[in-house]
Amino acid sequence: MAAKRASNQLTDKEQVAAHIQQLEPEIGIIVTKVSEIILDTDGMIAERIKWNNPSFY
């Protein structure tokens, strides 16, 4: 899990959650489920916001 970079910055996980909260509810549900599926495939996979969307690495 990524550590906070500074007291006013969010972790990668917090940024993704905030991004999803801003989506229309129906889209947020889908994005959350897809994210869960991808992250559950391997513990080495992480998620962050890149190009204004969740991305995995």
C-alpha contacts under 8 A as a table, 3 or more apart, distances in Angstrom:
res1	aa1	res2	aa2	distance
1	M	13	K	7.80
1	M	46	A	7.99
2	A	11	T	5.89
2	A	12	D	6.35
2	A	13	K	7.64
3	A	11	T	6.07
4	K	7	S	6.87
4	K	9	Q	6.36
4	K	10	L	6.00
4	K	11	T	5.04
5	R	9	Q	6.16
5	R	10	L	7.55
5	R	11	T	7.34
6	A	9	Q	5.35
10	L	13	K	7.85
10	L	14	E	5.57
10	L	15	Q	5.88
11	T	14	E	5.09
11	T	15	Q	6.17
12	D	15	Q	5.09
12	D	16	V	6.27
12	D	47	E	6.81
12	D	48	R	4.92
12	D	49	I	6.96
13	K	16	V	5.21
13	K	17	A	6.27
13	K	47	E	6.82
13	K	48	R	6.59
14	E	17	A	5.07
14	E	18	A	6.10
15	Q	18	A	5.10
15	Q	19	H	6.10
15	Q	48	R	7.14
15	Q	49	I	6.68
16	V	19	H	5.04
16	V	20	I	6.20
16	V	47	E	7.48
16	V	48	R	6.08
16	V	49	I	5.98
16	V	54	P	6.15
17	A	20	I	5.19
17	A	21	Q	6.22
18	A	21	Q	5.11
18	A	22	Q	6.56
19	H	22	Q	5.34
19	H	23	L	6.90
19	H	53	N	7.62
20	I	23	L	5.32
20	I	28	G	5.35
20	I	31	V	7.27
20	I	32	T	7.37
21	Q	24	E	7.92
21	Q	25	P	7.77
21	Q	28	G	6.76
23	L	27	I	6.27
23	L	28	G	5.45
24	E	27	I	5.39
24	E	28	G	6.04
25	P	28	G	4.96
25	P	29	I	6.27
26	E	29	I	5.39
26	E	30	I	6.68
27	I	30	I	5.17
27	I	31	V	6.14
28	G	31	V	5.10
28	G	32	T	5.96
29	I	32	T	5.20
29	I	33	K	6.24
30	I	33	K	5.20
30	I	34	V	6.19
31	V	34	V	5.20
31	V	35	S	6.01
32	T	35	S	5.07
32	T	36	E	6.17
33	K	36	E	5.07
33	K	37	I	6.25
34	V	37	I	5.15
34	V	38	I	6.26
35	S	38	I	5.23
35	S	39	L	6.04
36	E	39	L	5.20
36	E	40	D	5.91
37	I	40	D	5.26
37	I	41	T	6.54
38	I	41	T	5.49
38	I	42	D	7.71
38	I	45	I	7.83
39	L	42	D	6.18
39	L	43	G	6.85
39	L	45	I	5.86
39	L	46	A	6.78
39	L	47	E	7.83
40	D	43	G	6.81
41	T	45	I	7.96
42	D	45	I	5.74
43	G	46	A	7.84
45	I	56	F	6.56
45	I	57	Y	5.62
46	A	56	F	5.59
46	A	57	Y	5.44
47	E	54	P	6.48
47	E	55	S	5.55
47	E	56	F	4.44
47	E	57	Y	6.33
48	R	54	P	5.49
48	R	55	S	5.45
48	R	56	F	6.45
49	I	52	N	5.88
49	I	53	N	5.18
49	I	54	P	4.49
49	I	55	S	5.86
50	K	53	N	5.51
50	K	54	P	6.22
50	K	55	S	6.00
